[in-house]
Amino acid sequence: MAIYQASKQLTKFIISGVFAVGVDFLAYFALSQFLDPSSSKAISFCFGMVVTYNMNKFWTWKQPEKNNKRLLLFSFLYTIALLVNVSMNNIMLNLLPNYTLHIGLNTDAQELLNSLVIGLDKLLAFLIATVASVLITFIGQKYWLFKDRN
């Protein structure tokens, strides 16, 4: 029964995380058009953090009570995850070659084509940084922040 409960929590954590990462991803790529990579990543991570806190608190871990201490601890955990995420993103941007992916095949729509260019280094750096911070946040939430006190 404990394995079933843990796998159910992990599944919900992953679904919540995918949604939060989607928010993070969209914000990151939108903001990176105007801001430096570190600022873009930090702001987008915070957007995802708001999503994941609410989904995990109410759905994954089923902790509906108002608990300001838990919010403070969550903020502490995610500050650590944010530092790891932004640092890993920067490290990977410096290590990975700068290749771009051009989405679309219509050369007549050059303006649209230019707006749909995605740096593969950005994409891979984002994914690697996300995996590193997900490991930290899952362990922190499951065994510390939302630990079943029963």
N, C-alpha and C positions, 0 to 999 in steps of 0.2 A: 504493500500500500504506500509506503514511503517513497519507493522508486516511482510509482505512478504519479504521486503528488509532485515530486521533483520534476518529472518529465513534463507534466502539465504546466508547471510554473515556467520551466525553460521554454516551452512552446509559446506561452503568452509573452514571456520576456522577449523572445525573438520577434514575434509579430509586432509588439510595441516598438521594439528597436528598429525594425524595418521601416515602420511609419516615421519614427523620429529621425532616422538616418535619411529618409527621403526628404524630410523638411530641411535637415542639415545640408544635404547635397544640393538641393535647389537654391537655398539661400547662399551657399558657398560659391556656386558658379555664377549666380547673379551678382553677388557682392564683389567677386574677384574681377569683374569687369571695371570696377571703379576704385577698389581699395587694394592695398598690398595683401599678399597671401596670408600673413599672420593675423591681420585684423579681420579679413574675410572669414578665416577659419574659426577664430575666436567668437565672432558674432553669430555665425551660422551654428556653431556648436551650442551656444546658449539657446537659440531657437529650438533645437532638437532636445535640449535638456528640459525645457518647459513641457514639451510634449511627453517625453519619457517619464518625467516625475508624475504627471497626472495619470497617464495610462497605467504605469506600474503600481502606483499607490492604490488606485481604485479597482483595477482589473486584475493585474498579476498577483499582487500580494494581499489584496482585499483588506486594506487598512483605511476605512473611510473616516475615522475620527480625526479631528483637527489636532495636530501635534506640532507645535512650533519647534520643539527640540528636534524632531525628525526632519523637518524642513531645513534646519540649520545643519544637521549632520549630512543630509543629502547634498546641500550646497558645498560642504567640505569635501565629500567624496567626489563630487563632480568638478570641483576646482582641481583636484589631483588629476582626474581623468582629462580635464581640459588642458592642463599643462602637458600631459603625456601626448594627447592628441595633436596639439599645435606643434610641439617639439618633433614628434614623429613625422608629421606632415612636412615640416621644414627640412628635416634630415633627408626624407625621401625625395623632395623636390631638388635637393642638391646632388643626390646620388643618381637619380634616374635621368636618362637622356630625354631631351625635349622633343618628343614626336607629337604630331597633331593628327587628329582624326577629322576628316571633312565629311560631314553628313549631307547627303544629297548628291544627285548626279547631274542635275540640270545646270549647265554652264551659263544659260541665259539669265538665270536668277542669281547672278554673282553676289549681289548684296545680301540676299538670304543665305547663300552658301557661306559667305564670310562670317555671318552672325552665328552659324552653326558649327563653328570649329571648336573642338574640344581637345585640350592638351592631354595626351595619354599620360604624361608624367603627373599632371594634376589629378587625373582619375585614379591612377595607381597609388599615388601618395595619399589621397583621400581614403581609399579602401584600406590601406595598411594602417593608417592612423586610426581609423574607425575600429578595426579589429583589436588593436592594442587597448583602446579605451573601453571597448565592450567587455573585454576580459576583466578589467579592473572593476567596472561598474556592476557586472553580474555577481562577481564574488562579494563585492562590498554590500550590495543590496541583499543578497540571499543570506549571507552569514553574519551580517552586522546590522545593517539599517532596518530591514524588514524581517529580521529573524523571528521565527515563531517562538514566543515567550512561554508557551504552554508546556 
